[in-house]
Amino acid sequence: MKKIYTFLFAFVLIQGAFAQDSLQIAKKSKTPIGGRPNIPSDLKLEFGFNQLNNRAEDLGINFFASRTFNVYYQYPIAIFGDASGFTMDIGIGVGTDKYAFKDDQTLYNNPALGAESSVLREITEVLGDDINIKKNVVAANYFDIPLDFVYHFNKTNYSKGFAVSVGGKFGYLYESHTKVKYENSDDLKRQIKDSQNYGFEKFRYGISVKAGSPGFYAWSYFGLNKVFQKGMGPNGTEATQINFGIAVNVF
């Protein structure tokens, strides 16, 4: 994950350098830009909660511990004219979704179904009853391509005013794992991280809705495909994904 964020940061710096050079050239040039509004590129940090929709009752999720974090770099393109108020924001980024199952349960491989499968089990059944569980999450990490169609209420300056958008994103699962932190009977702290597919679908896609100012907005994502491969997830679930939260534009 650190390498990915470093790559994104370097990519953004390079884009910023090109933008700065373009700005210097524009200042030297006497040719007017025809009143085109200033539409900067955006580095977006989205924070929120991750939930499963259409899930069975025995697949309980701890709400506050099930979080999501996205880092997206999006470039807005004016559509229907420079002062129409509409832009198409396309970009790249990474998203991390965490699931914290209730009753100290987590995902383990299901030997009866093969390597890319999972079953929900109590951690103490695997590690023993004489432990004190401190943290228990399942993480799914994606490469994402977000695409938003944005309407800016301030048509003369897109960097100010209120905006709403409807769009979506397409993602590819590049890594998933479970992480359990606990203390044993000797008060020694332990951590187990196990990277497997756990039956997650390789690809995801869905609809996103956002509203707010250029610097701060609320967002939501509704997955259209199942989170797990058919018959390969815990308890045969066919649950879909719902994310929502708040976000900030770094620039």
C-alpha positions in Angstrom: 0.0 0.0 0.0 2.8 2.4 0.8 4.3 1.9 -2.7 0.9 2.6 -4.3 0.4 5.8 -2.3 3.9 6.9 -3.1 3.3 6.4 -6.8 0.1 8.4 -6.7 1.8 11.2 -4.8 4.7 11.3 -7.4 2.1 11.3 -10.2 0.3 14.2 -8.7 3.5 16.1 -8.2 4.4 15.6 -11.9 1.0 16.7 -13.0 1.3 19.8 -10.7 4.7 20.6 -12.3 3.2 20.4 -15.8 0.3 22.6 -14.7 2.7 25.1 -13.2 4.6 25.3 -16.5 1.4 25.8 -18.4 0.4 28.5 -16.1 3.7 30.4 -16.6 3.3 30.1 -20.4 -0.2 31.4 -20.1 0.9 34.4 -18.1 3.5 35.3 -20.8 1.1 34.8 -23.6 -1.2 37.7 -24.6 -3.7 35.5 -26.2 -7.0 35.5 -24.2 -8.4 32.1 -23.1 -11.9 33.1 -24.1 -13.4 33.3 -20.6 -12.9 29.5 -19.9 -13.5 28.9 -16.2 -10.6 27.8 -14.1 -11.1 24.0 -13.5 -8.2 22.6 -11.4 -7.4 18.9 -11.1 -8.5 17.3 -7.8 -6.8 15.0 -5.4 -9.6 13.6 -3.3 -9.5 11.9 0.0 -12.7 10.0 0.8 -13.4 8.8 4.4 -16.5 6.7 5.3 -18.1 3.5 6.3 -18.4 0.2 4.5 -21.5 -2.0 4.8 -23.0 -5.0 3.2 -26.5 -4.8 1.7 -28.8 -7.8 1.4 -26.8 -9.8 3.9 -28.0 -12.6 6.2 -28.5 -11.9 9.9 -25.7 -14.3 10.8 -23.3 -12.1 8.8 -23.2 -9.2 11.3 -21.1 -6.2 10.7 -19.6 -3.8 13.3 -20.6 -0.4 11.9 -18.0 1.9 13.2 -15.1 -0.5 12.7 -16.1 -1.2 9.1 -14.5 1.7 7.3 -13.5 2.8 3.8 -10.8 5.1 2.6 -10.3 6.2 -1.1 -7.6 8.3 -2.7 -8.5 9.5 -6.2 -6.9 11.9 -8.6 -9.5 13.2 -11.0 -9.3 15.6 -14.0 -12.4 17.6 -14.9 -13.3 18.1 -18.6 -15.8 20.8 -19.5 -18.8 19.4 -21.5 -21.7 21.3 -23.2 -19.5 24.4 -23.4 -17.1 26.1 -21.0 -19.8 27.9 -19.0 -22.5 25.2 -19.1 -21.8 24.2 -15.5 -21.2 20.6 -16.5 -17.9 18.7 -16.2 -16.9 15.1 -16.6 -14.4 14.2 -13.9 -12.3 11.0 -14.8 -9.4 9.7 -12.8 -7.5 6.9 -11.1 -6.9 5.9 -7.5 -7.0 3.2 -4.9 -9.7 2.2 -2.4 -9.5 0.2 0.8 -12.7 -1.3 2.3 -12.6 -2.9 5.8 -15.2 -5.4 7.2 -15.3 -6.0 11.0 -17.5 -9.0 11.6 -19.3 -9.2 15.0 -18.9 -11.8 17.7 -15.1 -12.0 17.1 -15.6 -13.7 13.8 -13.4 -13.4 10.7 -13.0 -15.1 7.3 -11.0 -18.3 6.9 -10.5 -20.5 3.8 -13.2 -23.0 3.2 -11.4 -26.3 2.3 -14.5 -27.8 0.8 -14.8 -25.1 -1.8 -11.1 -24.5 -2.7 -8.5 -21.7 -2.5 -10.7 -18.8 -3.5 -13.4 -19.2 -0.9 -14.2 -18.3 2.7 -16.2 -19.3 5.7 -17.1 -17.2 8.7 -15.6 -18.7 11.9 -15.0 -17.5 15.5 -11.4 -16.6 16.0 -11.2 -18.5 19.3 -12.2 -21.7 17.5 -8.9 -21.4 15.5 -6.5 -19.7 18.0 -7.9 -21.0 21.3 -10.1 -19.7 24.0 -7.3 -18.2 26.2 -6.8 -15.1 24.1 -8.1 -11.5 24.3 -8.9 -10.2 20.8 -8.0 -6.5 20.3 -8.7 -6.0 16.6 -10.3 -8.0 13.9 -10.8 -6.8 10.3 -11.0 -8.0 6.8 -9.5 -5.7 4.2 -10.2 -5.5 0.4 -7.9 -3.2 -1.6 -8.8 -2.1 -5.1 -7.4 -0.1 -8.1 -10.3 2.2 -9.1 -11.3 4.3 -12.1 -13.9 6.9 -10.9 -16.0 8.8 -13.4 -18.3 11.6 -12.2 -20.7 13.9 -14.2 -20.7 17.1 -12.2 -23.1 20.1 -12.3 -21.6 23.3 -10.8 -24.1 25.9 -9.6 -21.5 28.6 -10.0 -21.1 28.6 -13.8 -18.5 31.3 -13.9 -16.1 29.8 -11.4 -16.1 26.1 -10.9 -13.7 26.4 -8.0 -16.5 28.1 -5.9 -20.1 27.3 -5.0 -22.1 24.2 -4.6 -21.9 21.1 -6.9 -23.6 17.8 -7.3 -22.6 14.7 -9.3 -23.8 11.3 -10.4 -21.3 8.8 -11.7 -19.7 5.5 -10.9 -16.5 3.6 -10.6 -14.9 0.5 -11.8 -12.4 -1.4 -9.6 -10.0 -4.3 -9.7 -9.2 -6.2 -6.5 -5.4 -6.4 -6.2 -5.1 -7.7 -2.6 -7.3 -8.8 0.4 -6.4 -10.0 3.8 -7.5 -10.6 7.4 -5.8 -9.0 10.4 -6.2 -10.2 14.0 -4.5 -8.5 16.9 -4.7 -10.3 20.3 -3.1 -11.0 23.6 -2.4 -14.5 24.8 -2.6 -15.9 28.3 0.9 -14.6 29.1 -0.1 -11.0 28.1 2.1 -11.2 25.0 0.7 -9.1 22.1 0.4 -11.0 18.8 -0.7 -10.0 15.3 -1.7 -12.4 12.4 -2.1 -11.1 8.9 -3.3 -13.6 6.3 -3.4 -12.5 2.6 -5.9 -14.6 0.5 -8.7 -14.0 -2.0 -11.4 -15.3 0.4 -13.9 -15.5 -2.5 -14.0 -11.8 -3.2 -15.0 -10.8 -6.8 -12.0 -9.6 -8.8 -13.9 -6.7 -10.3 -16.4 -4.3 -8.8 -18.6 -1.6 -10.3 -21.4 0.7 -9.1 -23.0 4.1 -8.9 -21.7 7.1 -6.9 -23.5 10.2 -5.8 -21.8 13.3 -4.4 -22.8 16.8 -3.2 -20.9 19.7 -1.6 -18.4 22.4 -2.1 -15.2 22.1 -4.2 -13.2 21.6 -1.1 -15.6 19.4 1.0 -18.4 17.1 0.1 -20.5 14.1 1.1 -20.4 11.0 -1.0 -22.0 7.5 -1.4 -21.4 4.4 -3.5 -23.8 1.7 -4.3 -22.2 -1.5 -5.7 -24.1 -3.2 -8.5 -22.3 -6.5 -8.4 -21.9 -9.0 -5.6 -19.0 -8.6 -3.2 -18.2 -12.3 -3.3 -18.1 -14.8 -6.1 -21.3 -16.9 -6.4 -21.3 -19.6 -3.7 -17.7 -18.8 -2.6 -18.3 -16.2 0.1 -19.2 -16.8 3.8 -22.6 -18.5 4.3 -23.2 -18.3 0.5 -23.9 -14.6 0.8 -25.0 -12.6 -2.2 -24.5 -9.3 -0.5 -23.7 -6.1 -2.3 -21.7 -3.1 -1.1 -22.7 0.3 0.2 -20.2 3.0 1.1 -20.9 6.5 2.3 -19.0 9.3 4.1 -17.3 12.7 3.7 -14.4 13.8 1.6 -11.9 16.7 1.1 -10.2 18.0 -2.0 -6.5 18.5 -1.3 -6.2 20.8 -4.4 
